[in-house]
Amino acid sequence: PDFLSGKQLRFWSASLPLESYVSALATAPSARRSGVGRTLMSRVEAIVWEAGESVLSLQVDELNGAALQLYRGLGYEVVGRERASTTPSRYGLVSKLLLGGVRERTLLVLQKPRAPAAAPGG
């Protein structure tokens, strides 16, 4: 898609070495299960592989079954787990008093290696 053109796809996560990393992917509820996520990830992968990278990584909440199904279907494998603390607001006091406070969750670290190049003539 045009909106990916020229975008920088390298991010850094404290738990992962510097590599190509998808920091976020979201689709509108009305567009879910229509192939939008698969199309976006396929385009990101093409850009990353064309850039010569060998691995693409991402993190997903372990409770997000739909996202896990998508990524596993695309060939991503779970390589680790991390605990994360999140708040519904960037303002700690607002989160604590009005929104239920800090939420602990488990993030799964998923990776997909670049497929080996096909042998010549094969």
C-alpha positions as CSV (number, residue, x, y, z in Angstrom):
1,P,0.0,0.0,0.0
2,D,1.1,3.5,-0.7
3,F,1.0,4.6,2.9
4,L,3.9,2.3,3.7
5,S,6.1,3.8,1.0
6,G,9.1,5.5,2.4
7,K,8.3,4.5,6.0
8,Q,11.1,3.4,8.3
9,L,10.5,-0.1,9.5
10,R,13.3,-0.4,12.1
11,F,12.4,-0.2,15.7
12,W,14.2,-1.1,18.9
13,S,12.8,-3.2,21.8
14,A,14.7,-3.6,25.0
15,S,14.2,-7.4,24.9
16,L,15.2,-7.8,21.3
17,P,18.4,-7.0,19.4
18,L,18.2,-4.2,16.9
19,E,16.3,-5.7,14.0
20,S,13.2,-5.2,11.9
21,Y,10.3,-5.0,14.3
22,V,6.6,-4.4,13.8
23,S,5.6,-2.1,16.7
24,A,1.8,-2.0,16.0
25,L,-0.8,-3.3,13.6
26,A,-4.4,-2.6,13.9
27,T,-7.5,-2.9,11.7
28,A,-10.9,-1.3,12.2
29,P,-13.4,-3.7,13.7
30,S,-15.5,-3.6,10.5
31,A,-12.4,-4.7,8.5
32,R,-11.3,-7.6,10.6
33,R,-11.2,-11.1,9.1
34,S,-11.3,-9.5,5.6
35,G,-7.6,-10.0,4.8
36,V,-6.4,-6.5,5.6
37,G,-4.0,-7.6,8.3
38,R,-2.6,-10.4,6.2
39,T,-2.1,-7.9,3.3
40,L,-0.4,-5.4,5.5
41,M,2.0,-8.0,7.0
42,S,2.8,-9.4,3.6
43,R,3.8,-6.0,2.3
44,V,5.9,-5.3,5.4
45,E,7.6,-8.6,5.0
46,A,8.4,-7.9,1.4
47,I,9.9,-4.6,2.3
48,V,12.0,-6.1,5.1
49,W,13.2,-9.0,3.0
50,E,14.1,-6.7,0.1
51,A,16.1,-4.6,2.5
52,G,18.2,-7.8,3.3
53,E,16.9,-8.4,6.8
54,S,16.9,-12.0,8.0
55,V,14.3,-11.9,10.8
56,L,11.1,-9.9,11.4
57,S,9.8,-9.6,15.0
58,L,6.7,-8.4,16.8
59,Q,5.0,-8.7,20.2
60,V,1.4,-9.5,20.8
61,D,-0.8,-9.8,23.9
62,E,-1.2,-13.5,24.7
63,L,-4.9,-12.9,25.1
64,N,-5.3,-11.6,21.6
65,G,-6.3,-14.9,19.9
66,A,-7.2,-13.4,16.6
67,A,-3.8,-11.7,16.2
68,L,-2.0,-14.9,17.3
69,Q,-4.0,-16.9,14.7
70,L,-3.0,-14.4,12.0
71,Y,0.7,-14.3,12.8
72,R,1.0,-18.1,13.3
73,G,-0.8,-18.5,9.9
74,L,1.8,-16.3,8.4
75,G,4.6,-18.4,9.8
76,Y,5.6,-16.5,13.0
77,E,6.7,-18.6,15.9
78,V,6.7,-17.7,19.6
79,V,10.3,-17.3,20.8
80,G,9.7,-15.7,24.2
81,R,7.4,-14.1,26.8
82,E,7.5,-10.8,28.6
83,R,5.6,-9.2,31.4
84,A,4.3,-5.7,30.7
85,S,2.6,-3.1,32.8
86,T,0.2,-0.9,31.0
87,T,-2.2,1.9,32.0
88,P,-5.2,3.1,30.1
89,S,-4.0,6.6,30.3
90,R,-0.5,8.2,30.1
91,Y,-1.4,10.0,33.3
92,G,-0.8,7.6,36.2
93,L,-3.2,9.3,38.7
94,V,-6.0,9.3,36.1
95,S,-5.4,5.6,35.5
96,K,-5.3,4.8,39.1
97,L,-8.4,6.7,40.2
98,L,-10.7,6.6,37.2
99,L,-9.6,3.7,35.0
100,G,-8.8,0.8,37.3
101,G,-5.0,1.3,37.6
102,V,-2.1,-0.5,36.1
103,R,-2.8,-3.7,34.2
104,E,-0.3,-6.6,34.1
105,R,-0.2,-8.6,30.9
106,T,1.9,-11.1,29.1
107,L,3.3,-10.3,25.7
108,L,4.5,-13.0,23.4
109,V,7.5,-12.3,21.3
110,L,7.1,-13.8,17.8
111,Q,9.6,-14.0,15.0
112,K,9.6,-15.1,11.4
113,P,12.9,-15.8,9.6
114,R,13.3,-15.0,6.0
115,A,12.7,-18.0,3.8
116,P,15.8,-19.4,2.2
117,A,16.4,-18.4,-1.4
118,A,15.3,-21.0,-3.9
119,A,18.1,-23.0,-5.5
120,P,18.9,-22.0,-9.1
121,G,16.9,-24.0,-11.5
122,G,14.7,-25.5,-8.7
